Amino acid sequence: MGHHGSVTKIGVVGVGEYIREQRSIADLSLRQLAIRAGVSNPYLSQVERGLRKPSAEILSQIAKALRISAETLYIKAGILEEYSGDISLITALMADTTISDRQRRVLLEIYRSFQQENAAHEQQAATEPSSPRKG
C-alpha cells in the first residue's frame, strides 16, 4: 500500500466518485451494486477509485442497477457531452451493444455536427435582413 502514489488515475475520477455517491444514496454496498450491475467487486471498486474507465455498456448496467440516468454517467465519464436533442435517440445509441464505443462516439459526433450546422443556418437566416418587397 505504500506505493499508492504511483497508481495513475485515468481521468475518470468524476464518474467513479459519482457512482460511489449514488451507491451511498441508494444504501447499497459495493458488493450489492456489483451483483446488480453484473460486474466483479474488484472491477467496480477500481471504477469508483478512478483506476478503470468503464465502457458505455458497463456504465449502462451500473446506471440501471442504481436506477439513475445512464446519460448522466456517460457525461461524467466523458463519453457523452451535455446534449440538446433527442435523448431517446442518444439513449438507444448508447445502449446498443452491436456497435463499439468508438462507433458510438463517431455517430454522436456526426449527430452533434448536424445539430451545429442546423443551428448555424437558423442563426444566419435570423440575422439576414429581409429583402425589400416591391409592390
Protein Blocks (a to p, Z undefined) as FASTA:
>chain_A
ZZmmmpccehimmmmmmmmmmmmmnopafklmmmmnopafklmmmmmnopaccdfklmmm
mmmmnopafklmmmmnopaccdedjfklmmmmmmmmkbcfklmmmmmmmmmmmmmmmmmm
mmmmmmpccddddZZ
